[in-house]
Amino acid sequence: MSTLNITITDKAAELVKNTMAEIETEDPHLFIYVAGGGCSGLQYGMAVSEGEPEIDDVVVYDNGVKIVVDGKSVKYLDGAVINYKEDGLMSGFKIDNPNAEKSCGCGSSFSVEGETYDSCGGCGYK
């Protein structure tokens, strides 16, 4: 896949840019990946990072943020929106992913059509 459509909301971008400014690294970016785990089989990972992306990573710029997506994760994240939500006692980054067929109740893990995973079925798997 040569193109990737991934966006970050204003609120999420503001928080990421503030974090990047605080850590004062050279060439900072938001690194996003998908790894096995969680109640639904796959889970998101996100970190502020620095340096050159790997050769198979995909770089996207949105809302003033350089976003680097792990090359193996691109197929899971096309069309995703990175958001920051505050809901009562819960607050944090949330990825709204149109590729997720099922997700756990807390929204931190998901599965996609045509792939199966070992999962614990906890935290409101639906």
Residue frames as qw, qx, qy, qz and C-alpha x, y, z in Angstrom:
[[0.000, 0.891, 0.454, 0.000, 0.00, 0.00, 0.00],
 [0.479, 0.270, 0.002, 0.835, 1.60, 3.23, -1.11],
 [0.181, -0.482, 0.019, -0.857, -0.95, 5.60, 0.42],
 [0.333, -0.345, -0.798, 0.365, -2.43, 5.65, 3.87],
 [0.248, -0.622, -0.194, -0.717, -5.37, 7.69, 5.04],
 [0.547, -0.445, -0.589, 0.395, -4.97, 8.34, 8.76],
 [0.017, -0.721, -0.053, -0.691, -6.00, 11.52, 10.54],
 [0.401, -0.244, -0.613, 0.636, -5.62, 13.06, 13.97],
 [0.133, -0.860, -0.468, -0.153, -8.23, 15.32, 15.56],
 [0.091, 0.806, -0.151, 0.565, -7.43, 18.85, 16.74],
 [0.637, -0.691, 0.213, -0.267, -7.48, 17.88, 20.45],
 [0.953, -0.131, 0.150, 0.228, -5.26, 14.82, 19.95],
 [0.631, 0.552, -0.029, 0.545, -2.84, 16.78, 17.74],
 [0.154, -0.854, 0.180, -0.464, -2.57, 19.54, 20.36],
 [0.786, -0.557, 0.255, -0.084, -1.67, 17.04, 23.09],
 [0.912, 0.135, 0.131, 0.364, 0.86, 15.23, 20.88],
 [0.417, 0.714, -0.074, 0.558, 2.53, 18.51, 19.85],
 [0.398, -0.817, 0.229, -0.348, 2.72, 19.64, 23.49],
 [0.908, -0.330, 0.235, 0.102, 4.34, 16.33, 24.46],
 [0.786, 0.401, 0.066, 0.467, 6.83, 16.62, 21.60],
 [0.115, 0.841, -0.144, 0.508, 7.75, 20.14, 22.71],
 [0.637, -0.706, 0.231, -0.204, 8.33, 18.99, 26.28],
 [0.918, -0.208, 0.257, 0.219, 10.71, 16.17, 25.44],
 [0.100, 0.887, -0.339, -0.295, 12.75, 18.26, 22.98],
 [0.739, -0.078, 0.599, 0.299, 13.86, 15.48, 20.65],
 [0.066, 0.446, -0.508, -0.734, 15.19, 15.83, 17.14],
 [0.401, 0.058, -0.679, -0.612, 12.67, 14.98, 14.40],
 [0.334, 0.056, 0.796, -0.502, 9.84, 13.90, 16.75],
 [0.475, -0.035, -0.571, -0.668, 6.88, 11.95, 15.46],
 [0.720, -0.131, 0.424, -0.534, 3.93, 9.94, 16.65],
 [0.206, 0.252, -0.921, -0.215, 4.65, 6.25, 16.07],
 [0.755, -0.007, 0.262, -0.601, 1.63, 3.97, 15.77],
 [0.243, 0.253, -0.917, -0.189, 1.55, 0.20, 15.46],
 [0.854, -0.169, -0.039, -0.490, -0.73, -2.80, 15.86],
 [0.102, 0.381, -0.904, 0.165, 0.42, -5.85, 17.82],
 [0.605, -0.251, -0.730, -0.195, -1.15, -9.13, 18.84],
 [0.212, -0.107, -0.711, 0.662, -2.89, -9.10, 22.21],
 [0.362, -0.028, 0.147, -0.920, -5.81, -7.67, 24.06],
 [0.547, 0.160, 0.694, -0.439, -9.23, -9.22, 24.44],
 [0.710, 0.577, 0.145, -0.378, -10.08, -9.06, 20.74],
 [0.905, 0.204, 0.233, 0.291, -6.78, -10.28, 19.29],
 [0.521, 0.422, 0.030, 0.742, -5.05, -7.09, 18.17],
 [0.313, -0.830, -0.296, 0.354, -4.18, -3.97, 20.14],
 [0.340, 0.875, -0.007, 0.343, -2.97, -0.49, 19.32],
 [0.661, -0.416, -0.099, 0.616, 0.35, 0.93, 20.39],
 [0.237, 0.894, 0.117, 0.362, 1.34, 4.58, 20.26],
 [0.634, -0.532, -0.069, 0.557, 4.41, 6.53, 21.35],
 [0.200, 0.963, -0.162, -0.084, 6.18, 9.80, 20.70],
 [0.873, -0.093, 0.249, 0.409, 9.42, 8.79, 19.04],
 [0.075, 0.877, -0.277, -0.385, 12.32, 10.31, 17.13],
 [0.360, -0.384, 0.748, 0.405, 14.71, 9.50, 14.33],
 [0.343, 0.274, -0.624, -0.647, 14.34, 7.96, 10.92],
 [0.855, 0.048, 0.230, -0.463, 11.44, 5.61, 10.22],
 [0.591, -0.135, 0.767, 0.209, 12.18, 2.04, 9.15],
 [0.005, -0.176, 0.653, 0.736, 12.21, 1.41, 5.41],
 [0.138, -0.361, -0.855, -0.345, 8.73, -0.18, 5.37],
 [0.041, -0.548, -0.557, 0.623, 7.10, 2.38, 7.69],
 [0.179, 0.655, 0.498, 0.539, 4.62, 4.85, 6.20],
 [0.214, -0.266, -0.270, 0.900, 4.84, 8.56, 7.04],
 [0.005, -0.727, -0.577, -0.373, 1.72, 10.75, 7.04],
 [0.144, -0.016, -0.268, 0.952, 1.38, 14.40, 8.03],
 [0.240, -0.647, -0.608, -0.392, -1.91, 15.59, 9.48],
 [0.404, -0.870, -0.235, -0.154, -2.93, 18.53, 11.64],
 [0.004, 0.876, -0.406, 0.262, 0.72, 19.57, 12.13],
 [0.692, -0.451, 0.556, -0.097, 1.81, 16.13, 13.37],
 [0.414, 0.451, -0.758, -0.226, 4.22, 13.74, 11.68],
 [0.848, -0.153, 0.362, -0.357, 2.66, 10.29, 12.05],
 [0.249, 0.444, -0.842, -0.181, 4.76, 7.19, 11.39],
 [0.890, -0.063, 0.168, -0.420, 2.86, 3.91, 11.00],
 [0.472, -0.343, 0.802, 0.126, 4.65, 0.59, 11.29],
 [0.312, 0.307, -0.661, -0.610, 4.76, -1.03, 7.87],
 [0.165, -0.128, -0.977, -0.041, 3.12, -4.25, 9.06],
 [0.075, 0.459, 0.672, -0.577, 0.30, -2.26, 10.68],
 [0.154, 0.194, -0.284, -0.926, -0.70, -0.18, 7.66],
 [0.300, -0.202, -0.806, -0.469, -3.32, -2.70, 6.48],
 [0.297, -0.509, -0.764, 0.263, -5.11, -2.41, 9.81],
 [0.194, -0.561, -0.306, 0.744, -5.07, 1.39, 10.11],
 [0.107, 0.175, 0.470, 0.859, -6.11, 2.79, 6.73],
 [0.291, -0.587, -0.467, -0.594, -8.93, 5.27, 7.34],
 [0.545, -0.486, -0.568, 0.381, -8.34, 5.43, 11.10],
 [0.064, -0.815, -0.005, -0.576, -8.86, 8.59, 13.14],
 [0.513, -0.087, -0.580, 0.627, -6.73, 9.28, 16.22],
 [0.306, -0.743, -0.222, -0.553, -8.80, 11.06, 18.82],
 [0.210, 0.088, -0.686, 0.691, -8.49, 12.13, 22.45],
 [0.487, -0.544, -0.481, -0.485, -11.59, 11.60, 24.56],
 [0.026, -0.166, 0.656, -0.736, -12.51, 12.58, 28.08],
 [0.615, -0.340, -0.509, -0.497, -15.41, 10.65, 29.56],
 [0.747, -0.633, -0.080, -0.185, -15.88, 10.88, 33.30],
 [0.634, -0.647, 0.399, 0.144, -12.99, 9.09, 34.99],
 [0.783, 0.109, 0.465, 0.398, -11.68, 7.73, 31.68],
 [0.301, 0.902, -0.126, -0.283, -9.58, 9.84, 29.38],
 [0.542, -0.370, 0.626, 0.422, -7.04, 9.03, 26.74],
 [0.237, 0.404, -0.580, -0.667, -6.27, 8.51, 23.11],
 [0.693, 0.255, 0.635, -0.228, -8.76, 6.44, 21.13],
 [0.004, -0.247, 0.696, 0.674, -8.40, 5.18, 17.60],
 [0.685, 0.406, 0.334, -0.505, -11.62, 5.09, 15.61],
 [0.148, -0.340, 0.824, 0.428, -10.88, 2.37, 13.10],
 [0.717, 0.283, -0.074, -0.632, -13.21, 1.52, 10.21],
 [0.533, 0.329, -0.768, -0.131, -11.33, -1.77, 9.71],
 [0.138, -0.152, 0.850, -0.484, -12.25, -3.10, 13.15],
 [0.492, -0.245, -0.702, -0.453, -14.97, -5.71, 12.84],
 [0.683, -0.606, -0.407, -0.014, -15.14, -6.34, 16.59],
 [0.204, 0.570, -0.435, 0.667, -13.64, -4.53, 19.55],
 [0.418, -0.280, -0.748, 0.432, -13.43, -4.97, 23.29],
 [0.223, -0.839, -0.496, 0.013, -15.54, -2.91, 25.66],
 [0.387, -0.735, -0.003, 0.557, -12.71, -0.58, 26.60],
 [0.509, 0.855, 0.032, -0.089, -11.80, 0.04, 22.94],
 [0.210, -0.776, 0.554, 0.219, -8.12, -0.81, 23.24],
 [0.302, -0.199, 0.881, 0.303, -8.21, -3.99, 21.17],
 [0.649, 0.443, -0.013, -0.618, -9.95, -5.12, 18.02],
 [0.578, -0.004, 0.772, 0.264, -10.21, -7.82, 15.37],
 [0.327, 0.450, -0.355, -0.751, -10.63, -7.66, 11.61],
 [0.876, 0.263, 0.142, -0.379, -12.71, -9.74, 9.23],
 [0.838, 0.450, -0.309, -0.008, -11.05, -12.89, 7.98],
 [0.350, 0.450, -0.689, 0.448, -8.48, -13.20, 10.76],
 [0.776, -0.529, -0.309, -0.151, -8.78, -15.20, 13.97],
 [0.143, 0.582, -0.558, 0.574, -6.96, -14.69, 17.25],
 [0.521, -0.334, -0.721, 0.312, -6.74, -16.23, 20.67],
 [0.136, -0.520, 0.094, -0.838, -8.58, -13.90, 23.03],
 [0.067, -0.058, -0.817, 0.570, -9.70, -13.94, 26.61],
 [0.213, -0.556, -0.689, -0.414, -13.14, -12.54, 25.78],
 [0.335, -0.535, -0.522, 0.574, -13.02, -10.14, 28.73],
 [0.089, -0.396, -0.103, 0.908, -13.86, -6.45, 29.22],
 [0.473, 0.590, 0.310, -0.576, -17.04, -6.50, 27.16],
 [0.189, -0.171, 0.769, 0.586, -15.87, -8.19, 23.97],
 [0.559, 0.520, 0.398, -0.509, -18.51, -7.59, 21.30]]
